[in-house]
Amino acid sequence: MKICVISDTHSYLEDGIIEFCSDADEIWHAGDIGSVELFENLENWKSLRAVYGNIDDYKIRLRCKEILFFEIEGKKILITHIGGYPGKYAPGIRNLLTEMNPDIFICGHSHILKIMYDDKHNLLYMNPGAAGNKGWHKFVTAVKFEIILGEIKNMQVFEIKR
């Protein structure tokens, strides 16, 4: 199973990310999608799992949840938009991590690509940064990886200067 993780598109998706994600089986979007049009384009292109972010309007909120928790290929996945990061999680996130015990925790919001292992919660933390062109970030980023027999393999990062 090949997964492409994006966030903070704000109604725009860089062409390079479209090519980067072209061989993915699923797209996971960690919020701030920006428009129903972009959501539908992604949904029509690939299998899509998405949460809404703080800039998303009611149209997107009707189609997405604030928090997604699911199991795929032997891994428990938790996705939300505002999550903070290990050692500085957003309010309520530590409780969710303890309660749900995910193997992978994905969030967006910061526009900063960050991937690290959280020893305290025994999980892989992932923020794919920003795949769109709105915000203060200097790089457009995305993450792609495979889950093979319950193991995360072949992680790749897309990064171009904005």
N, C-alpha and C positions, 0 to 999 in steps of 0.2 A: 504494500500500500504506500503510494507516494503522496505526500502532503505538502502543500504550499501554504505558508502562514503569512498573512498580510494584516495591516491595520492602518487606520488613519488615512484612508484614501480621500476623504473630503470631496467626493463626487468625481475624482479623477484617478485614473490608473495609468502609470507610466508604461509606455509601449514595451520597454525592456522587461518589465515584470510580467507582462502578458507572455512574452517568449519564455522567460524563466519558468513560469508556471505551466507551460503548455503540456508537459508530460506528466503532470500531477493527476492523481485520481480524484483528489478532493482539494478544495480551497477552504481554509479556516480563516475567517475575518474577525479580528478582535476589536471591532467597533469603530465609530466615526466613519461610517460608510458614506454618508453625505447626501445621497439621492436614491430614490427608488429606481431610477433608470440604471444606475451603476449596479445596484443590488440585482436587478432583473438580468442585466447583461452577464454578471457573474453566475447567477443561478442557471441561466440558459446555456452557459459555456461548460461548466463543471458542476459536480456535486458540491454544494455549498453548505457550510455550517457557519453561522454568523451570530454575533451578539450586537446589540445596539450600543452606541456610545453617547457621550454627553451632548454632541451636536446633532444627533439624529432626531428627526421630527417624528410625529405620531404615525406617519405612514410606514416608516421603517420599524418603529416600536411595535406596531401591530403584527409585523412579520418576523420579528426577532425577539429573543429573550434577553434579559440583562445578564443572566448567567447560564452557561451551557455546561452540563456534566454528562459525559457519556463514556462508554468503553468501546475500544476498537483495537483489533489485533492484539488483545491481551494487555492493553494499556488503558488506564483510567485518565481521562482528560477533563480539565476544568478550564473554561475560558470565560473571561469577563473583560470589560474595557479598562476600568480604573482599578489597578491592583497593587501599585507600588512595586517593590522588589524585595528580595530577601534582606531581612534586617530592618526594612522600612516599608512593610506592607501597609496598604490603605486600611482604614478602619473596617473591621468586620472580616477582612480577608483571612487573618490567622485562624479565626474560628471556622471559616469554610474549609480551610486546608486541613485542620484537625478533624472536622466532621466528615469530610468527603475523602480524605486521604488519596489525592490524585497522584499519578506518576509524573504527569506533565501539567504545569500551570502556565497558561498563556494569558497575557494581557497586552494592552496598547497604551494609548493616552500620552505617554511621555515623548513620543516621536524619536526615541533613542533606542537603537538596537542593543539589546542586552540578552545574553544567554549565559546562564550559570547554574551550577548545581546547588540546591539548598539542602545542606546536610541536616539541618534541624528538622525539616519536614520531609526529608527523603524524597525529593522530587527534582525534576528538571524545570527550571524557570526559563521562560522565553517571552521576550517582547520583540516583535519583528521590526520595530521602528515605524517609520511612516512610508507608505507606498504612494502617497499623493504629493501634490505640489503646494499645499497650503500649510502654513506654520513656519516656525523659525528654524527647522532642521536644515542642515547643510547637505545631507545625503538622503537619497531615496533608497529604501531598503526593503528586503523581504527575506524569508527563510524557507528552505525546502529540505525535507528529510524523508527517509523511508522507515516504516516499521516492518521489520522482518522477524517472524517468529518471536514477537514480543520484545524485540530489541530495536533501539533507535540506531539507524545506520545512515551513512552517506549524507551527513548534514552539509548543506551548502548555503552560502549567504550571497544575495544579490545586493550590490551597492554601486550606485553611480552618484556623481556630484550633481547637485540640483542646479 
